[in-house]
Amino acid sequence: MPQTTPTWIYRTRPTGPITGETFSLEDTPLPEPAEGEVEVATRYLSLDATNRVWLTEGALYTDNVQIGGPMRGVLLGEVTKSRHPQFPEGTHLSGIGPWAARFVTDGKGFAPFPLPKGADMAEAFAILSVAGPTAHLGLLKIGGLQAGEVVSISGAAGSVGIMAGQIARAHGAHPIGIAGTDEKCAALVDHYGYAAAINYKTEDVAKALRAHAPKGIDLHFENVGGPVLDAALANMKDFARLTICGLISAYNATDPVPGPYRFGEIVNRRLTIRGFIILDHLADFPAITQDLARWMADGTLRMPTHVVDGLDKAPEALNLLFEGANTGKLLVRL
Ligand SMILES: NC(=O)c1ccc[n+]([C@@H]2O[C@H](COP(=O)([O-])OP(=O)(O)OC[C@H]3O[C@@H](n4cnc5c(N)ncnc54)[C@H](OP(=O)(O)O)[C@@H]3O)[C@@H](O)[C@H]2O)c1
């Protein structure tokens, strides 16, 4: 009898947050791997804010997920059957694949994921797959962060922000985080390298940034957008830089998103603003992975993981990112 595997299929385009109608969990065929293919059992799905972006219509930086097709995401899998020389049975691999318990692939878009010695698998995946490379690239290559500089980071208690604070501190910079609760702000300062942290829900962010960086900000690393970005624009030094990594506050928006209102600061302060997508920088990954693995091994870099059990929980878990309800890197364990 042909085998099947549970797979999340994209059924209805959401308006605002994902609902029970957005996906359906269906049994889909699981063929035997042909020559040059492998069968993979998914161990962890990485839930990322951009998963929501892929569900929208219109031109994106990558392919949209198609209605009627499988939902996809970054995952860590284990090869269970192999007819591919690069991925023997038992190998771990990571890349972008379907939200499915098992799948068959020719390995394109996947790379071996050797577990660093002594590392916890979930933490290593959380650091090395998306968040660590994003923070490293955004701060160092795109943002040009230098030792001694003041860097403000929004979405600081999310997975990218937690990496960014620690990398900035290891680089000799002065990171100021912006996050949504006092508990998250305290953890940023106590555990994740931040020199200071601002609660954007209870504080005047522009005023607090001025207090923590009286001479101004050299680099702003934006994960959120909206009023937080305006507060940063009001506090930049002359010739400062902004790295736009993401704008999570807009991903569930149902109307056009206004702002930034302080656009004039780009001229006043002669600012450079640069967006980036990690997929354009895959050639840098080997060097970045070396840095991240070294920092993991010497204790410079830590990542709290927020693990949800069960493939069936993936859609509702994705909404946690937009509610600020995740504490650390959000993963689904299968
Ligand atoms: N450019 C790239 O290649 C790339 C790669 C990966 C990720 N990203 C981007 O990086 C950003 C962070 O991603 P992540 O994986 O680190 O997610 P995450 O931070 O682990 O989770 C999202 C956090 O963002 C905050 N947030 C959610 N909605 C918000 C809102 N309306 N206003 C302010 N804060 C809000 C919440 O924390 P609070 O409690 O603090 O509100 C939430 O916990 C996203 O924008 C993502 O798209 C970009």
The ligand as a MOL file (V3000), in Angstrom:
LIG
                    3D

  0  0  0     0  0            999 V3000
M  V30 BEGIN CTAB
M  V30 COUNTS 48 52 0 0 0
M  V30 BEGIN ATOM
M  V30 1 N 16.1160 39.9100 6.5850 0
M  V30 2 C 16.2050 38.6160 6.8100 0
M  V30 3 O 16.8110 37.8590 6.0580 0
M  V30 4 C 15.5340 38.0640 8.0430 0
M  V30 5 C 15.8050 36.7610 8.5130 0
M  V30 6 C 15.1700 36.3190 9.6870 0
M  V30 7 C 14.2800 37.1630 10.3620 0
M  V30 8 N 14.0390 38.3960 9.8470 0 CHG=1
M  V30 9 C 13.1260 39.3340 10.5380 0
M  V30 10 O 13.6230 39.5560 11.8440 0
M  V30 11 C 12.5520 39.9690 12.6830 0
M  V30 12 C 12.5850 39.1790 13.9850 0
M  V30 13 O 12.3660 37.8100 13.6900 0
M  V30 14 P 12.5750 36.7120 14.7990 0
M  V30 15 O 12.7270 35.4090 14.1280 0
M  V30 16 O 13.6460 37.1690 15.7210 0 CHG=-1
M  V30 17 O 11.1470 36.6610 15.5250 0
M  V30 18 P 11.0210 36.6830 17.0690 0
M  V30 19 O 11.6180 37.9690 17.3900 0
M  V30 20 O 11.5130 35.4310 17.6450 0
M  V30 21 O 9.5360 36.9430 17.5160 0
M  V30 22 C 8.9160 38.0990 17.2350 0
M  V30 23 C 8.9380 39.1360 18.3760 0
M  V30 24 O 8.6870 40.3950 17.7730 0
M  V30 25 C 7.9630 41.1990 18.6840 0
M  V30 26 N 6.7760 41.7740 18.0180 0
M  V30 27 C 5.7710 41.1020 17.4260 0
M  V30 28 N 4.8530 41.9610 16.9540 0
M  V30 29 C 5.2930 43.2040 17.2830 0
M  V30 30 C 4.7810 44.5240 17.0880 0
M  V30 31 N 3.6140 44.7390 16.4550 0
M  V30 32 N 5.5150 45.5610 17.5670 0
M  V30 33 C 6.6860 45.3580 18.2090 0
M  V30 34 N 7.2160 44.1370 18.4230 0
M  V30 35 C 6.5280 43.0840 17.9710 0
M  V30 36 C 7.4890 40.3000 19.8310 0
M  V30 37 O 8.2610 40.5740 20.9890 0
M  V30 38 P 7.8480 41.7520 22.0360 0
M  V30 39 O 7.3280 41.0830 23.2450 0
M  V30 40 O 9.1370 42.4550 22.2530 0
M  V30 41 O 6.8040 42.6030 21.3770 0
M  V30 42 C 7.8000 38.9000 19.3430 0
M  V30 43 O 8.1420 38.0250 20.3820 0
M  V30 44 C 11.2690 39.7680 11.8650 0
M  V30 45 O 10.8590 41.0170 11.3640 0
M  V30 46 C 11.7090 38.8440 10.7530 0
M  V30 47 O 10.9120 38.9780 9.6040 0
M  V30 48 C 14.6340 38.8540 8.7220 0
M  V30 END ATOM
M  V30 BEGIN BOND
M  V30 1 1 1 2
M  V30 2 2 2 3
M  V30 3 1 2 4
M  V30 4 1 4 5
M  V30 5 2 4 48
M  V30 6 2 5 6
M  V30 7 1 6 7
M  V30 8 2 7 8
M  V30 9 1 8 9
M  V30 10 1 8 48
M  V30 11 1 9 10
M  V30 12 1 9 46
M  V30 13 1 10 11
M  V30 14 1 11 12
M  V30 15 1 11 44
M  V30 16 1 12 13
M  V30 17 1 13 14
M  V30 18 2 14 15
M  V30 19 1 14 16
M  V30 20 1 14 17
M  V30 21 1 17 18
M  V30 22 2 18 19
M  V30 23 1 18 20
M  V30 24 1 18 21
M  V30 25 1 21 22
M  V30 26 1 22 23
M  V30 27 1 23 24
M  V30 28 1 23 42
M  V30 29 1 24 25
M  V30 30 1 25 26
M  V30 31 1 25 36
M  V30 32 1 26 27
M  V30 33 1 26 35
M  V30 34 2 27 28
M  V30 35 1 28 29
M  V30 36 1 29 30
M  V30 37 2 29 35
M  V30 38 1 30 31
M  V30 39 2 30 32
M  V30 40 1 32 33
M  V30 41 2 33 34
M  V30 42 1 34 35
M  V30 43 1 36 37
M  V30 44 1 36 42
M  V30 45 1 37 38
M  V30 46 2 38 39
M  V30 47 1 38 40
M  V30 48 1 38 41
M  V30 49 1 42 43
M  V30 50 1 44 45
M  V30 51 1 44 46
M  V30 52 1 46 47
M  V30 END BOND
M  V30 END CTAB
M  END
